Amino acid sequence: MAETNGAAEAPQAPKMNVLAQFIRDLSFENILAQKGVSGEVQPDVQVQVNLDAKKRSAENQFEVVMKLKVDSKSKANNEHLFLLELDYAGVFHIENVPEDQMHPFLLIECPRMLFPFVRRIVSDVTRDGGFPPLNLETIDFLALYRNELQRRAAAEAEQAPQGTA
């Protein structure tokens, strides 16, 4: 009988299902072609990632949006080659995640599920735009989350009123 009580007290494992995923916004500007420049160029690629999550009206449903900005410039003269902006969203059904762990779960685990699809879209769009396919490096969403927490803590510390002497 003690075994049954122990099993009843054990927390249930988190459960996550991807209900939908979609491109919310996509923009690709081939600046090199607009200028009429051709030939081999050595690109310098900068990638910025922003994440956003919100509760949906349905119970246990959340929407997570990964916003990617890929800016490519020529290493030789620092001129823009292309600019890609992508907002990719996923709708998730999440259960058995404690409230205090929901924020990191939404901004770490959910983007991990979306990333392979984002990588494929970026690769296809850059290839179809006339450049070699850009295969994004894997993003460490845990490190990204921790860096954002540190940045916010530093910003709050800066804004805190200073003691008077």
JOTABEL-V23476 format. One record per backbone hydrogen bond with DSSP energy under -1.0 kcal/mol. NH is the residue of the N-H (numbers start at 1). CO is the residue of the C=O. If there is no record, write none. Layout:
nh = <NH:NH>
co = <CO:CO>
This chain:
nh = <5:6:7:8:9:10:15:17:19:20:22:24:25:27:29:31:32:34:35:37:44:46:48:50:52:54:56:61:62:63:64:65:66:67:68:69:70:71:72:73:74:75:78:81:82:83:84:85:86:87:88:89:90:91:92:93:94:95:101:105:106:107:108:109:110:112:113:114:115:117:118:119:120:121:122:123:124:125:126:127:128:129:130:131:141:144:145:146:147:148:149:150:151:152:153:154:155:156:157:158:159:160>
co = <1:2:3:4:5:6:95:93:91:91:89:87:87:85:83:29:81:30:31:32:73:71:69:67:65:63:61:58:92:54:90:52:88:50:86:48:84:46:82:44:79:42:74:72:72:29:70:27:68:25:66:22:64:20:62:17:60:15:98:101:102:103:104:105:105:108:109:110:111:114:114:115:116:117:118:119:120:121:122:123:124:125:127:126:139:140:141:142:143:144:145:146:147:148:149:150:151:152:153:154:155:156>
